[in-house]
Structures are given as structure tokens and as C-alpha cells.
């Protein structure tokens, strides 16, 4: 009788131990791109800084492919016990629904918002040797050359349907440029091919590109935002190319930390508070600044929901203008 009572008491105690057990397990950050790209770098900085504030270990899991769709789908179907979050960009949350009728998840219901974490413009960089060989001295001459030689300028991106893809198609549509989009499984492989000259350029988020700008292996020609950036005041914004039809072009991307839909509020609050704690540390912000990322943390998860609501029609219009599709 005593033994049976002990077993029953132990079984009854198990549900009470589950939240503590979940919190003791490492937090998994799903990065929906291969290692080496900008989002991967962001994930690794978070994994390095979050453990003391979170009280548990943090690991990065790369689930690359389909412009981030594979990783996002893994997050949507992932554990809802507070041990999994993902880094999802604006394209996944606000543009994907307008590029395909076969999206395997619903951005509105299959993810639980935690917080925005960064924002930043896309940077147009060109292989220095390609630029020298073809006489590309700036973005304007690159566009002019692409019109003379359609589809001969090859631009790599981290995948079909990404902000890079949408941006270049919108640039092509507005300016008459004929730049060929070449999708990769992530930013890392695209950068490797750009450095080797297999492709000519990228129009992508800045963190992974900045070291190669500094080395002189690639040249910075433009940013996707209308205005120039304080970090790169010498690099033109799209408003500088009004004569090319780009006066109204203004693409600013951002990343958010999301959890699987249905993750309990106490876990969301715990993770949100940990991110807020590290985000105000000057060292954390300084780690992101040279890479071209601004630190932007939502005051509440509801603030991130409101951001998605505001941005969705903006990206719907960009998808329509660009004609970008997820096959």
C-alpha cells in the first residue's frame, strides 16, 4: 500500500514539475537560413548573450531552405513549452501570404509574437572585379548596363520570396533594370559565390556583407531605404535615384523573435523580459551596430502584433509591384 501510494503521489507531482523542467532545458533558436548569413549571425549573438538573463542555455538550430519557409514551418509545428523560438523576418510574416496559395503555416495563428529585435535596410554590394571589368562605377551605371545586357547582371539572394528577392524585382519594375535574381538556400552560400565572381552582386541585409566591404572585395553601391544610413553616409539611398523612377522606393527590413502558436503567456513573458534585459546593454547594441542592424525591442508582444498589422499591406503592395512568387 505504501509503495502504491508513493507511485501515485509521484505521478500526480509530474505535471507540476513540467514548467520547471521546460525552463531548465536549453532555449532553441530556429534560424531559417544556413550558417554564415546575417540572420545566423544575429541568432548566435543572441545565443551568446541570453543565457545569464534567461537562466538557461541557448542553442541555435539552422533550418535553411525555401527562403526561410522550411525553418518557419518547423517553428510553427514546434514545441509550445517555452523551449523554442525562431528569428522570422518581415518577408515571412508579412509577404509570404501574398506570394503563394500553398503556405504550410498561417503567420497570424501559427506563431506567438515575442518581440521585434532588429531593423535595417538592405545593402547593394557588387563584386569589385565584376565592377572593374564592366565599368560599373556606381548604382546608376550598373542599372544602365543591365538595360543594355538584360539578365547578364546576376544578383544572389538568400532565397525566393525573401526581402532581397522582392526588393530587386521592385527595383527592376520601377527603373526598367534587367537584373537577374538568383536564389540560394541562404545568404552564406550567396556571399561565397559573389566573392568568387559566380554572381555579380547582392542586395541583402548588411551584417554578413560589411566585412567584405571593409576588405575592398565588394563595393557598396546603394541602400534600399529612401534615405542614406548614418552608418554609411557616403552610400546613396533610393531617393538619390529619383531619375531612375526610384524616388518612392523604401524597403526597410526587420527581424522578430516568434514562438510557436499556443505557447503559454508565462513563457512568452520570460523570454521577452530576457531579451529586453540584454537589449539595453551598450555592448549588445555595439555588437549589432557595425553590422548594420539597429536594435529595436517591442515594449510588449502586442506591440509586435501591431507592427505586423501595419507592415502587411506595405509588403502586399511590394509583392504586387515586384511580381515575386513562391513556387
C-alpha positions in Angstrom: 0.0 0.0 0.0 2.8 2.4 0.9 4.6 1.7 -2.3 1.5 2.2 -4.4 0.7 5.4 -2.6 4.2 6.7 -3.3 3.9 5.9 -7.0 0.6 7.7 -7.2 1.9 10.7 -5.4 4.9 10.8 -7.7 2.7 10.6 -10.8 0.5 13.3 -9.5 3.5 15.6 -9.0 4.8 15.2 -12.6 2.5 17.9 -14.2 3.6 20.4 -11.5 7.2 19.8 -12.4 6.8 20.2 -16.1 7.2 24.1 -16.3 10.4 24.0 -14.3 11.7 21.1 -16.4 10.9 23.1 -19.6 12.7 26.1 -18.3 15.8 24.0 -17.4 16.1 22.8 -21.0 18.1 25.0 -23.4 16.1 27.5 -25.4 16.4 26.6 -29.1 16.5 29.5 -31.6 15.4 28.4 -35.0 17.3 30.3 -37.7 15.5 29.6 -41.1 18.7 30.0 -43.1 22.1 28.2 -43.3 25.1 29.3 -41.2 27.1 32.3 -42.3 24.3 34.7 -43.2 23.0 37.8 -41.4 20.2 36.1 -39.5 22.5 33.3 -38.4 24.9 35.9 -37.0 22.1 37.6 -35.1 21.0 34.2 -33.7 24.5 33.5 -32.5 24.8 36.9 -30.8 21.5 36.2 -29.0 22.7 32.7 -28.0 25.8 34.2 -26.6 24.1 37.0 -24.6 20.8 35.5 -23.5 21.8 32.7 -21.0 22.5 34.8 -18.0 19.3 36.8 -18.4 17.2 33.7 -19.2 18.7 31.3 -16.6 19.2 28.5 -19.1 21.4 27.6 -22.1 20.6 28.7 -25.6 21.4 26.9 -28.8 21.0 27.8 -32.5 19.4 25.4 -35.0 19.8 26.2 -38.6 16.8 25.1 -40.7 17.6 26.6 -44.1 15.7 26.4 -47.4 12.8 27.8 -49.4 13.6 31.4 -48.5 13.0 30.7 -44.8 9.8 28.7 -45.3 11.3 25.4 -44.0 12.5 26.9 -40.8 9.4 28.9 -40.2 7.3 25.8 -40.7 9.4 23.9 -38.2 8.8 26.7 -35.7 5.1 26.7 -36.4 4.9 23.0 -35.6 7.5 23.1 -32.8 7.3 22.7 -29.0 5.0 25.1 -27.2 6.6 24.7 -23.8 8.8 27.8 -23.9 11.9 26.0 -25.2 11.7 27.1 -28.8 11.6 30.4 -30.6 12.6 31.5 -34.1 14.0 34.5 -35.9 11.5 35.4 -38.5 11.9 38.3 -40.9 9.3 40.7 -42.3 9.0 38.7 -45.6 7.9 35.6 -43.8 5.4 37.4 -41.6 4.0 40.0 -44.0 4.8 39.0 -47.6 4.7 35.2 -47.9 0.9 35.0 -47.7 0.7 37.1 -50.9 3.3 35.0 -52.9 1.7 31.6 -52.7 -1.6 29.8 -52.1 0.3 26.8 -50.6 1.9 28.3 -47.5 2.2 25.4 -44.9 1.5 27.8 -42.0 -0.6 30.8 -41.1 1.6 33.7 -39.9 -1.3 35.1 -37.9 -2.2 32.0 -36.0 0.8 29.6 -36.0 3.2 32.0 -34.3 3.1 33.8 -31.0 4.8 37.2 -31.0 7.6 37.8 -28.5 9.4 40.9 -29.7 10.9 42.7 -32.6 14.7 42.6 -32.3 16.3 44.4 -35.2 15.7 46.7 -38.2 17.8 47.8 -41.1 18.0 48.5 -44.8 19.3 46.2 -47.5 22.8 47.0 -48.9 23.6 46.7 -52.6 27.1 45.3 -53.0 28.9 44.4 -56.2 31.9 42.1 -56.7 34.8 44.6 -57.2 36.3 42.7 -60.1 32.9 42.5 -61.9 32.5 46.2 -61.4 36.0 47.0 -62.8 35.6 44.7 -65.8 32.2 46.1 -66.8 32.8 49.7 -65.9 30.2 49.9 -63.1 31.3 52.9 -61.1 28.0 53.3 -59.2 24.4 52.0 -58.9 23.3 54.2 -61.8 25.9 52.8 -64.2 25.0 49.3 -63.1 21.3 49.8 -63.9 22.2 51.3 -67.3 24.5 48.3 -68.1 21.7 45.8 -67.1 19.4 47.5 -69.6 21.9 47.1 -72.4 22.6 43.5 -71.4 19.4 42.0 -70.0 19.8 39.2 -67.4 23.6 39.4 -67.6 23.9 41.0 -64.1 23.3 38.2 -61.7 22.1 39.1 -58.2 22.2 36.4 -55.5 19.8 36.3 -52.6 19.1 34.1 -49.6 16.1 32.6 -51.3 13.0 33.1 -53.3 10.4 35.3 -51.6 12.9 37.0 -49.3 13.1 40.7 -48.9 16.1 40.7 -51.2 14.1 39.0 -54.0 11.1 41.3 -53.5 13.3 44.3 -53.4 15.2 43.6 -56.6 12.1 42.8 -58.6 10.5 46.1 -57.4 13.7 47.9 -58.4 13.6 46.3 -61.8 9.9 47.2 -62.3 10.4 50.8 -61.3 13.7 51.5 -63.0 13.5 49.3 -66.1 16.6 47.4 -64.9 17.1 43.8 -66.1 19.0 42.3 -63.2 18.6 38.6 -62.9 17.6 37.2 -59.5 19.5 34.0 -58.5 18.0 32.4 -55.3 20.2 30.5 -52.9 19.4 28.4 -49.8 20.8 31.2 -47.6 22.9 34.3 -47.5 26.1 32.5 -46.7 26.3 30.5 -49.9 25.3 33.5 -52.0 28.1 35.6 -50.4 30.6 32.8 -51.2 29.6 32.9 -54.9 29.6 36.6 -55.1 33.2 36.8 -53.7 34.3 34.2 -56.3 32.6 36.0 -59.1 30.0 33.4 -59.9 27.3 36.0 -59.3 27.9 39.8 -59.6 26.1 41.3 -56.7 23.8 41.1 -53.7 21.1 43.4 -52.4 20.8 41.9 -48.9 20.9 42.6 -45.2 24.1 44.2 -44.0 25.7 42.2 -41.2 27.4 39.5 -43.3 28.3 41.9 -46.1 30.0 44.7 -44.1 33.4 42.8 -43.5 33.7 42.3 -47.3 33.0 46.0 -47.9 35.7 46.8 -45.4 38.2 44.5 -47.2 37.5 46.0 -50.6 36.4 42.7 -52.2 33.0 44.2 -52.8 31.8 47.7 -53.4 28.8 49.3 -51.7 26.6 51.0 -54.3 23.3 51.8 -52.6 20.9 51.0 -49.7 17.3 50.0 -50.2 15.9 52.7 -47.8 14.8 56.0 -49.3 17.3 57.9 -47.2 21.0 57.3 -46.6 22.1 55.5 -43.4 24.1 57.2 -40.6 26.4 54.1 -40.6 27.2 54.6 -44.4 26.5 58.3 -45.2 28.5 58.1 -48.4 26.3 55.3 -49.8 23.2 56.6 -51.7 19.7 55.8 -50.7 16.9 55.2 -53.3 15.8 58.8 -53.1 19.1 59.7 -54.8 17.9 57.8 -57.8 14.6 59.7 -58.5 15.7 60.0 -62.1 15.6 56.1 -62.3 12.0 56.1 -61.0 13.0 55.0 -57.5 12.0 58.2 -55.6 9.2 56.3 -53.8 11.2 53.1 -53.2 11.8 52.5 -49.5 12.5 48.9 -48.3 13.4 48.5 -44.6 13.6 45.0 -43.3 13.3 43.8 -39.7 13.5 40.6 -37.7 11.3 39.4 -34.9 11.5 36.7 -32.2 8.4 34.5 -32.5 7.4 31.3 -30.6 5.1 28.5 -31.8 1.4 29.4 -31.7 -0.2 28.5 -28.4 3.0 28.9 -26.3 1.7 29.9 -22.8 1.9 33.6 -21.9 4.3 33.0 -18.9 6.9 31.6 -21.3 6.5 34.5 -23.7 6.9 37.0 -20.8 10.0 35.2 -19.5 11.7 35.3 -22.9 10.6 38.8 -23.7 12.0 40.1 -20.4 15.3 38.4 -21.0 15.6 40.0 -24.4 14.7 43.4 -23.0 17.4 42.9 -20.4 20.2 42.3 -22.8 19.0 44.8 -25.4 19.8 47.9 -23.2 23.3 46.7 -22.6 25.6 49.0 -24.6 27.9 46.1 -25.6 25.0 44.2 -27.2 23.9 47.3 -29.2 27.5 47.9 -30.2 27.8 44.3 -31.5 25.0 44.9 -33.9 25.7 48.5 -35.0 28.8 47.9 -37.1 26.9 45.1 -38.9 24.2 47.5 -39.9 21.5 46.2 -37.6 19.6 48.6 -35.3 18.4 47.2 -32.0 14.6 47.6 -31.7 12.8 45.7 -28.9 9.0 45.8 -28.6 7.7 47.1 -25.3 5.2 44.3 -25.3 4.4 41.3 -27.5 1.2 43.2 -28.5 3.4 45.9 -30.0 4.9 43.4 -32.3 1.4 42.2 -33.4 0.6 45.9 -34.2 3.8 46.2 -36.3 2.9 43.1 -38.3 -0.6 44.6 -38.9 0.8 47.9 -40.2 3.5 46.3 -42.3 1.4 43.6 -44.0 -0.3 46.0 -46.6 3.0 47.6 -47.3 4.6 44.3 -48.3 1.4 43.2 -50.1 1.9 46.2 -52.4 5.6 45.4 -52.8 4.8 41.8 -53.8 2.2 43.0 -56.3 4.7 45.5 -57.8 7.5 43.1 -57.9 5.6 40.1 -59.2 7.6 37.9 -56.8 6.2 34.4 -56.3 7.0 31.3 -54.2 6.8 28.3 -56.5 
